[in-house]
Amino acid sequence: MSRLVVVGVDGSASSLAAVDAAAREARSREAGLRVVHAFVWPATHVPLGAWPLGPPEGGMRHMVEHLVDEAVECAHKAAPEVEVSHVVVTGEPLTVLEAQSRAAELVVVGSRGMGGFVGLLVGSTAVHLVAHCRCPVLVVREGPAADGPVVLGVDGSPAGEPAVEFAFAEAALRGTRLVAVHAWTTWNAPLPPPPDASMPYANPPGALAAEEERLLSEALAGHRERYPEVEVEHRVVHGRTRETLIEASRSAQLTVVGARGRGGFAGLLLGSVSQALLHHAHGPVAVVRAEDAHH
């Protein structure tokens, strides 16, 4: 199967920004780009053609054709060498994009769309897609630092391993450094073995911090060997994970996290940290689920 990046479009400014980012992702991956629009109107039995008394270029079908053509043109401008295809699929956006993700190595969407409700900071399609997509999802938010690093949130859990691999690969593709961030508090840090078994809660000062440093180093070790060209900065922060990563995203061209990590509740598809970043990060966010590892 040829490599493929999928981008969802709806005619909004946010989705055009997603097309630009998706075209660049396809170019760096030497992949094709597929522009996808979910056409919901046929299911509502709304007339799709031009109104009898209106201009011939009116009607829902012509509007959809125009917005898809605009997206394809935007993709060609961003990355002229990328092969761009397009498809209009009847259905609800989440269902359509989830199905398209089965053949893709990356799905790209805007953070807000024409269906976004006033007061929401991120579109409902983006949040639900991240939770259900069959490959990593890049949600394009305003204000990326074009020359910044890739920021990776690391918690050391097996569920976060695919996100680590994705972040290293992205840093290599983008030719930038990787800032691996691990935030911890006294409440979520795993206790190291006590030096004296007779005093199980007695650890020397700094033992917790040292354990967190070790956890981060172990999470990155094998990946550093596979991507020797990527400069890596370790950043261990004593603080809350959500706030730490949101702040780190200010200087990042991309922030990468796992969908769920250490302390996640069984049955939840999206953790609180990834949700917080989708709503409040200062630039694009890529969320990688553990099931995405085969891509």
Secondary structure, DSSP 8 states (H G I E B T S, - for coil): ---EEEEE--SSHHHHHHHHHHHHHHHHHT-EEEEEEEE-GGGGT---S--TTS-TT-SHHHHHHHHHHHHHHHHHHH-TTS-EEEEEEES-HHHHHHHHHTT-SEEEEESS-TT--TT-SS-HHHHHHHHH-SS-EEEE-S---TTS-EEEE----GGGHHHHHHHHHHHHHHT--EEEEEEE-TTTS-----SSTTSTT---TTHHHHHHHHHHHHHHHHHHHH-TTS-EEEEEEES-HHHHHHHHGGG-SEEEEESS-TT--TT-SS-HHHHHHHHH-SS-EEEE-GGGGG-
